[in-house]
Amino acid sequence: MNYFLTYTVYVLILSVLMGISTWKLYKKMGYNPLFAFVPFYNYYIIQKETGHPKWWVAMAYLPIVGPIMMTVFHLFLMKHFGKSTFSQRLLTVILPFIYMAFINYSKDPEIETEDELYLTEDEKSEKKKESFAGSITFAVVFATIVHVFMTQPFGIPTGSMERTLLVGDFLFVNKWSYGFRMPMRPVAIPFLQGTIMDTGEKGNPKDDPKSYVEAVKLPYARIFQFSKPEKNDIVVFNYPQDSVHKAIDRKDPYVKRCVAVAGDIIEIKAGRLFVNGKPETILGDQQKQHKFIATTGSQLDIPALYRQYGFLPVQEIQTETGYLYDFQGLTDQTAKEIKELPQVIEIKEHIWPKDSAALSYKVNAA
C-alpha cells in the first residue's frame, strides 16, 4: 500500500509541474488550461494534437520507462509550438519544466502549422531523421519494458554453480516466478543494474557514477506472489551485503540454489552444510566446493590455471619461504589436481574455527 501511495504522490507532483509549465499552451490548443494538470489526460491531448498514437500515453508513468516517454511527449509539444532546433530540443530534454515554462509564459506562443505539400527537401530530410530517431527510441522503450517488467538476462560470472551453471553461461530470469517486485528507483538509465561504469580497482566503488537517481525512491513491494521459492530452486537475488547500493533492486545480482526455506534450520558443521539436522542433498553429478589454502615454494601460473579450470577465485600472498594461495571454491577433485603441481608443498581445506565466521549479521528486534 505504501508503494502505491508514494507512487501516487510522485505522479501528482509531476502533474502539477506539467500544469504550471504548460497551461497557457493548452489554452492555445483550444483546451481548458486545467487539463494540463490532469495525469495521463494532459499527455493524451499532446498525442492527439501532434498526430501520434494515443495509446503511448499508457507508458507515461511507468517506472524507468515513464521518464523516457515524458521526454518524448515534451519534445512533441515543443515542436508543435515551433521549438525544434537542436538547442531547443536539448533544453526540453535536460530542463523540461523550466524550458516549457519559459515558452509557456513568453509573449504569445504560436502553434506551428505544417503542410506536407510545401515542405522543402531539407525539411523532408529532417522529417525522415525524426522518424528514424523515433523508431530507435521506441525500440529502446519496448526493450526496457521487457527488461524491467518481464524477463532479464544474466551472465554467470563465477564458478559457484558449476556442473549446473558454468562460467559464461547466459540465462534469462522470469521476473514473475515469485511475484513481481516493483522497481524501487523509478528514474534510471535502462539496462544498467547499479553503476554506469567502474572507476577501477583503486577507486572506491561507492564513488562510481550510479545508473539511477537515489533521491527518487519507492518502498519495497511485491505483487501477484502466487508461489514462493522451494528447496533446490535456482534463484537470482540481490546480494544483501552490497554496501554500495541502498535500494534492494540495485544491489549486485547473485545466482544460487535454494537449500532451505522458511522454518528450516541451517547449520555449518566442520565446513559442511546441514539442513534440519541432515547433510545437504547433492543432486546428480554435482560436487561440493570448499575453501582451500595452498602453500607453495614458488609462484603458481594463475593464468594457466584459469585457462584450465575457468573461473578460479584466488588470493596470492607472498611469504618469506614462498607463497600462500587462498582458493575460495574448489571441488575435491580440482584441489587434488592442484596439489600435484610441482610448486605445491601443501594444500588443505580451510575451515573456520567454531564460533567464528567469514560473515556476520546483526539481527534487530522488530
Secondary structure as the mmCIF struct_conf table of DSSP 4:
data_model
#
loop_
_struct_conf.conf_type_id
_struct_conf.id
_struct_conf.beg_label_comp_id
_struct_conf.beg_label_asym_id
_struct_conf.beg_label_seq_id
_struct_conf.end_label_comp_id
_struct_conf.end_label_asym_id
_struct_conf.end_label_seq_id
HELX_RH_AL_P HELX_RH_AL_P1 ASN A 2 LYS A 28
TURN_TY1_P TURN_TY1_P1 MET A 29 GLY A 30
BEND BEND1 TYR A 31 TYR A 31
HELX_RH_3T_P HELX_RH_3T_P1 PRO A 33 PHE A 37
BEND BEND2 VAL A 38 VAL A 38
TURN_TY1_P TURN_TY1_P2 PRO A 39 PHE A 40
HELX_RH_AL_P HELX_RH_AL_P2 TYR A 41 THR A 50
TURN_TY1_P TURN_TY1_P3 GLY A 51 GLY A 51
HELX_RH_3T_P HELX_RH_3T_P2 LYS A 54 MET A 59
TURN_TY1_P TURN_TY1_P4 ALA A 60 TYR A 61
BEND BEND3 LEU A 62 LEU A 62
TURN_TY1_P TURN_TY1_P5 PRO A 63 ILE A 64
HELX_RH_AL_P HELX_RH_AL_P3 VAL A 65 HIS A 80
TURN_TY1_P TURN_TY1_P6 PHE A 81 GLY A 82
BEND BEND4 THR A 85 THR A 85
HELX_RH_AL_P HELX_RH_AL_P4 PHE A 86 ILE A 94
BEND BEND5 LEU A 95 LEU A 95
HELX_RH_AL_P HELX_RH_AL_P5 PRO A 96 ASN A 104
TURN_TY1_P TURN_TY1_P7 TYR A 105 TYR A 105
BEND BEND6 SER A 106 LYS A 107
HELX_LH_PP_P HELX_LH_PP_P1 ILE A 111 THR A 113
HELX_RH_3T_P HELX_RH_3T_P3 GLU A 116 TYR A 118
HELX_RH_AL_P HELX_RH_AL_P6 GLU A 121 PHE A 149
TURN_TY1_P TURN_TY1_P8 MET A 150 MET A 150
STRN STRN1 THR A 151 GLY A 155
BEND BEND7 THR A 158 GLY A 159
TURN_TY1_P TURN_TY1_P9 SER A 160 THR A 164
BEND BEND8 LEU A 165 LEU A 165
TURN_TY1_P TURN_TY1_P10 VAL A 167 GLY A 168
STRN STRN2 PHE A 170 ASN A 174
TURN_TY1_P TURN_TY1_P11 LYS A 175 TYR A 178
STRN STRN3 PHE A 180 ARG A 181
HELX_LH_PP_P HELX_LH_PP_P2 MET A 182 PRO A 183
BEND BEND9 MET A 184 MET A 184
BEND BEND10 VAL A 187 VAL A 187
STRN STRN4 ALA A 188 ALA A 188
TURN_TY1_P TURN_TY1_P12 PRO A 190 PHE A 191
BEND BEND11 GLN A 193 GLY A 194
STRN STRN5 THR A 195 THR A 195
BEND BEND12 ILE A 196 ILE A 196
TURN_TY1_P TURN_TY1_P13 GLU A 201 LYS A 202
BEND BEND13 GLY A 203 GLY A 203
HELX_RH_3T_P HELX_RH_3T_P4 PRO A 205 ASP A 207
BEND BEND14 ASP A 208 ASP A 208
HELX_LH_PP_P HELX_LH_PP_P3 PRO A 209 PRO A 209
STRN STRN6 LYS A 210 LYS A 210
BEND BEND15 SER A 211 SER A 211
STRN STRN7 TYR A 212 TYR A 212
TURN_TY1_P TURN_TY1_P14 GLU A 214 ALA A 215
BEND BEND16 VAL A 216 VAL A 216
STRN STRN8 ARG A 222 ILE A 223
TURN_TY1_P TURN_TY1_P15 LYS A 231 ASN A 232
STRN STRN9 ILE A 234 ASN A 238
TURN_TY1_P TURN_TY1_P16 PRO A 240 GLN A 241
BEND BEND17 VAL A 244 VAL A 244
BEND BEND18 ALA A 247 ALA A 247
HELX_RH_3T_P HELX_RH_3T_P5 ILE A 248 ARG A 250
BEND BEND19 LYS A 251 LYS A 251
HELX_LH_PP_P HELX_LH_PP_P4 ASP A 252 ASP A 252
STRN STRN10 PRO A 253 ARG A 257
TURN_TY1_P TURN_TY1_P17 ALA A 262 GLY A 263
STRN STRN11 ILE A 266 LYS A 269
TURN_TY1_P TURN_TY1_P18 ALA A 270 GLY A 271
STRN STRN12 ARG A 272 VAL A 275
TURN_TY1_P TURN_TY1_P19 ASN A 276 GLY A 277
STRN STRN13 LYS A 278 PRO A 279
HELX_LH_PP_P HELX_LH_PP_P5 GLU A 280 LEU A 283
TURN_TY1_P TURN_TY1_P20 GLY A 284 ASP A 285
STRN STRN14 HIS A 290 THR A 296
BEND BEND20 GLY A 297 SER A 298
HELX_RH_AL_P HELX_RH_AL_P7 ILE A 302 TYR A 309
BEND BEND21 GLY A 310 GLY A 310
STRN STRN15 VAL A 314 GLN A 318
BEND BEND22 GLU A 320 GLY A 322
STRN STRN16 TYR A 323 LEU A 330
HELX_RH_AL_P HELX_RH_AL_P8 ASP A 332 LYS A 339
TURN_TY1_P TURN_TY1_P21 GLU A 340 GLU A 340
BEND BEND23 LEU A 341 LEU A 341
TURN_TY1_P TURN_TY1_P22 PRO A 342 GLN A 343
STRN STRN17 VAL A 344 GLU A 349
HELX_LH_PP_P HELX_LH_PP_P6 TRP A 352 PRO A 353
TURN_TY1_P TURN_TY1_P23 LYS A 354 ASP A 355
BEND BEND24 ALA A 358 LEU A 359
HELX_LH_PP_P HELX_LH_PP_P7 LYS A 362 ALA A 365
#
